[in-house]
C-alpha cells in the first residue's frame, strides 16, 4: 500500500515508457506530415477527439471507482480479521482457565497454543492470497507458531489456513468436553472461529474473481485510439511551424495523463497481488501478532512494521 506518495521519475517512467514511446511516435509522424504539407487534406476534426475523450473519461472514472471498491472491500475484510482476532484472544483468556491455581501454567500453555495457531492462520492466509510460491515461507511460519506434529498434518493440504481453523475448533471442543468452559462460552468461541472462515471466503472471492476483462480491454483500446487521433486533431488548427513542434510535448502529456488514470484503476483492481498497491497484509499481521502476544503476556514481541520508501506492505 502506498502510505506516502514519493515522486520517483524513474519508477513513473518505467510504468509509462511504452505509452510515452507510442505517443511520441504518433505525434512525431503527425508533425512531420503537417510541416511537409501532407496533412492538410485529411485532418481530424477536433469534435471527434472531444467526444472520444469525454467517453474515455467516463469509462475510466467508472472503472477506477469499481477497482477502488474491490481494494477497499479487501481492506475492510482484513480490518474485520484484526477486530475478531482481538476478540478471539480475549475470549480465550477469559473463558479458558482451570479452577485450581496449580494448573495456572497449564492454562497459559493452552492459551498460547491457540493464540499461536491463530497467528499461523493469518500469516498462512496472507501467503495464500498472494500466491506465494516459496514453500520455505510457509514452513517458517508453521515452525514458528505450531507444533511439529501439526505442521506435518497441514503442510500437504491445498488450503492450510482452512485446516488451522478446523484444528482450533477441535481443541476448543476438547476443552468444552473437559468442562473447562460452559456451553455459552463454547458457542461464543465457535462463532468467532466461524467468522474467520467467512473473512477467508470473502478474501478468496476477491482473489479468484477477476476484475471484468472487458473494462480493461475497452479502456485500453479507447485510450490508444484517443492517443492516435489526438495529435492529428490538435494540429488541424495550427499554421505556424513553431507552434506545430510545440504540440509534440503537449499531446504526449495529455496522452500520458489519460494513461496514468487507466493504470491507477488497473493496479487497484487486484488487492492481493503482492505489489506496492497491495492490501498491507504484512503490516496487519504484524499488528495482530504484537497485540495478541501482549494480551497473553508473551515476551517475544516483534518489531513494528513501518513505512519504507513510502510503501507499507
C-alpha positions in Angstrom: 0.0 0.0 0.0 1.3 3.5 -0.9 1.2 5.2 2.5 3.1 8.3 1.4 3.5 9.1 -2.2 7.0 9.8 -3.4 7.5 11.2 -6.9 10.2 9.0 -8.3 10.7 9.8 -12.0 12.4 6.6 -12.8 9.6 4.4 -11.4 6.9 6.5 -13.1 8.7 6.4 -16.5 9.2 2.6 -16.1 5.5 2.1 -15.8 4.7 4.5 -18.7 7.6 4.0 -21.1 5.6 2.1 -23.7 2.8 4.6 -23.6 5.2 7.5 -23.9 7.1 5.8 -26.7 3.9 5.2 -28.6 2.6 8.8 -28.1 5.9 10.3 -29.2 6.0 8.2 -32.3 2.4 9.1 -33.3 2.9 12.8 -32.6 6.2 12.9 -34.5 4.6 11.3 -37.5 1.7 13.8 -37.3 4.1 16.8 -37.0 6.2 15.6 -40.0 3.1 15.2 -42.1 2.0 18.7 -41.0 5.2 20.5 -41.8 5.6 18.7 -45.1 2.0 19.7 -46.2 0.9 16.1 -46.5 -1.6 16.6 -43.6 -3.9 19.3 -44.9 -6.2 17.1 -46.9 -7.1 14.6 -44.2 -7.2 16.5 -40.9 -9.2 15.0 -38.0 -11.9 17.3 -36.6 -11.5 18.4 -33.0 -15.1 17.4 -32.2 -14.2 13.7 -32.8 -11.4 13.6 -30.2 -13.5 15.8 -27.9 -16.4 13.2 -27.9 -14.0 10.3 -27.7 -12.1 11.9 -24.8 -15.4 12.5 -22.9 -16.4 8.9 -23.4 -13.0 7.7 -22.3 -13.1 9.9 -19.2 -16.5 8.4 -18.2 -15.3 4.9 -18.8 -12.0 5.4 -16.9 -13.8 7.1 -14.0 -16.3 4.2 -13.7 -13.5 1.6 -14.0 -11.4 3.3 -11.3 -14.4 3.5 -9.0 -15.1 -0.2 -9.3 -11.4 -1.0 -8.8 -11.2 1.0 -5.6 -14.3 -0.7 -4.3 -12.5 -4.0 -4.6 -9.4 -2.7 -2.9 -11.5 -1.1 -0.1 -13.5 -4.3 0.4 -10.3 -6.2 0.8 -9.1 -3.7 3.4 -12.3 -4.0 5.3 -12.1 -7.8 5.4 -8.6 -7.5 7.0 -9.9 -4.9 9.3 -12.5 -7.4 10.5 -9.8 -10.0 10.9 -8.0 -7.6 13.2 -11.0 -6.9 15.3 -12.1 -10.5 15.6 -8.5 -11.6 16.3 -8.5 -9.4 19.4 -12.0 -10.6 20.4 -11.0 -14.2 19.9 -7.9 -13.8 22.2 -10.0 -12.0 24.8 -12.4 -15.0 24.8 -9.5 -17.4 25.0 -8.1 -15.6 28.0 -11.3 -15.1 29.9 -13.0 -18.4 29.0 -10.2 -21.0 29.3 -8.9 -21.4 32.8 -8.6 -24.1 35.4 -10.2 -23.5 38.8 -7.2 -24.9 40.7 -4.3 -22.4 40.8 -1.7 -25.2 40.4 -2.9 -25.6 36.8 -2.1 -21.9 36.1 1.0 -22.9 33.9 -1.1 -25.4 32.0 -3.7 -22.7 31.4 -1.1 -20.4 29.9 0.2 -23.1 27.6 -3.3 -23.9 26.3 -3.9 -20.2 25.6 -0.5 -19.8 24.0 -1.1 -22.8 21.7 -4.4 -21.5 20.5 -3.2 -17.9 20.0 -0.1 -19.0 18.2 -2.1 -21.2 15.9 -4.2 -18.2 15.1 -1.1 -16.2 14.2 -0.1 -19.1 11.9 -3.6 -18.9 10.3 -3.5 -15.1 9.5 0.1 -15.4 8.1 -0.7 -18.5 6.0 -3.8 -16.8 4.7 -1.7 -13.8 3.7 0.7 -16.0 1.8 -2.1 -18.0 0.1 -3.8 -14.8 -1.1 -0.6 -13.5 -2.5 0.0 -16.9 -4.2 3.5 -17.2 -2.7 5.5 -20.0 -4.4 8.3 -20.1 -1.9 7.5 -23.1 0.3 10.2 -22.0 2.8 8.0 -19.1 3.8 5.1 -21.4 4.7 7.5 -23.7 6.5 9.0 -20.9 8.6 5.5 -19.7 9.7 4.4 -23.2 10.7 7.6 -23.9 12.5 7.3 -20.7 14.5 3.7 -21.0 15.5 2.5 -24.6 15.6 3.9 -27.9 16.8 5.9 -30.2 14.5 3.1 -32.7 14.6 0.5 -30.2 13.4 3.0 -28.9 10.9 3.1 -32.3 9.3 -0.6 -32.7 9.3 -1.4 -29.5 7.4 1.6 -28.9 5.1 0.3 -31.2 2.4 -3.2 -29.6 2.3 -4.3 -27.4 -0.5 -5.7 -24.8 1.9 -3.6 -24.8 5.1 -5.5 -21.8 6.6 -8.7 -23.8 6.5 -7.1 -26.7 8.3 -5.7 -24.5 11.0 -9.1 -23.1 11.9 -10.5 -26.6 11.9 -7.8 -27.6 14.4 -8.8 -24.6 16.6 -12.3 -25.8 16.6 -11.3 -29.4 17.6 -9.2 -28.1 20.5 -12.0 -25.8 21.7 -14.4 -28.8 21.6 -11.9 -30.9 23.7 -11.8 -28.1 26.3 -15.6 -28.0 26.4 -15.8 -31.7 26.9 -13.3 -31.4 29.8 -15.6 -28.8 31.4 -13.0 -26.1 31.0 -15.8 -23.8 29.6 -19.5 -23.8 29.7 -21.9 -24.2 26.7 -22.3 -20.4 26.3 -18.6 -19.9 26.1 -18.2 -22.7 23.7 -20.8 -21.3 21.4 -19.2 -17.8 21.5 -15.7 -19.0 20.6 -17.1 -21.3 17.9 -19.0 -18.4 16.3 -15.8 -16.3 16.3 -14.0 -19.1 14.5 -16.8 -19.3 12.0 -16.3 -15.6 11.4 -12.7 -16.3 10.3 -13.9 -18.7 7.7 -16.3 -16.0 6.5 -13.5 -13.5 6.2 -11.3 -16.0 4.5 -14.0 -16.8 2.0 -14.6 -13.2 1.2 -10.9 -12.6 0.6 -10.7 -15.7 -1.6 -13.8 -14.5 -3.6 -12.0 -11.2 -4.4 -8.8 -13.1 -5.3 -10.4 -15.6 -7.5 -12.9 -13.4 -9.3 -11.0 -11.4 -11.9 -11.9 -7.8 -12.5 -14.1 -7.8 -15.6 -11.7 -8.1 -18.5 -13.9 -6.0 -20.8 -13.3 -3.0 -18.5 -9.5 -3.2 -19.1 -9.8 -4.2 -22.7 -12.1 -1.5 -23.9 -10.5 1.2 -21.7 -7.1 0.4 -23.2 -8.5 0.2 -26.8 -10.3 3.6 -26.4 -7.2 5.1 -24.8 -4.9 4.2 -27.7 -7.5 5.3 -30.3 -7.7 8.6 -28.5 -3.9 9.0 -28.3 -3.6 8.1 -32.0 -6.2 10.7 -33.1 -5.3 13.5 -30.7 -2.2 15.0 -32.4 -3.9 15.0 -35.8 -6.9 16.7 -34.3 -4.9 19.4 -32.4 -2.7 20.1 -35.4 -5.6 20.7 -37.7 -5.9 24.2 -36.5 -2.2 25.1 -36.3 -0.5 27.0 -39.0 2.8 28.2 -37.5 5.7 25.8 -37.8 7.0 26.7 -34.4 3.6 26.1 -32.8 3.4 22.8 -34.7 6.5 21.5 -33.0 5.3 22.8 -29.6 2.3 20.5 -29.9 4.6 17.5 -29.5 5.1 17.7 -25.7 1.6 18.9 -25.2 -0.1 16.0 -26.9 2.3 13.5 -25.3 1.5 14.9 -21.9 -2.3 14.7 -22.5 -2.0 11.1 -23.6 0.3 10.3 -20.6 -2.3 11.7 -18.2 -5.1 9.5 -19.5 -2.7 6.5 -19.3 -1.9 7.2 -15.7 -5.6 7.3 -14.9 -6.0 4.0 -16.7 -3.1 2.4 -14.8 -4.4 3.7 -11.5 -7.6 1.7 -11.9 -5.8 -1.3 -13.2 -3.4 -1.8 -10.2 -6.0 -1.3 -7.5 -8.3 -3.9 -9.1 -6.1 -6.6 -7.7 -5.6 -6.0 -3.9 -3.8 -9.3 -3.2 -1.2 -9.3 -5.9 1.8 -8.5 -3.7 2.6 -5.2 -5.4 3.1 -1.7 -3.9 -0.6 -1.2 -4.3 -1.5 -4.4 -2.3 -3.5 -4.6 0.9 -0.9 -4.1 3.6 -1.2 -7.6 5.0 2.4 -7.8 6.3 1.7 -4.8 8.5 -1.7 -6.0 9.5 -0.4 -9.4 10.5 2.4 -7.7 12.4 -0.1 -5.6 14.3 -2.2 -8.6 15.2 0.8 -10.5 16.4 2.0 -7.7 18.7 -1.5 -7.2 20.2 -2.2 -10.8 20.8 1.2 -11.6 22.3 0.9 -8.7 24.6 -2.5 -9.8 25.6 -1.3 -13.3 26.7 1.9 -11.9 28.3 4.3 -13.4 25.7 7.8 -11.9 25.7 8.7 -12.5 22.1 7.2 -9.2 20.7 8.2 -8.4 17.2 9.3 -5.0 16.0 6.5 -2.8 14.4 6.5 -2.9 10.6 7.0 0.7 9.4 6.6 2.5 6.1 9.7 2.0 3.9 10.2 4.4 0.9 6.5 5.4 1.2 5.3 1.8 0.9 3.6 -0.3 3.6 3.4 -4.0 2.8 
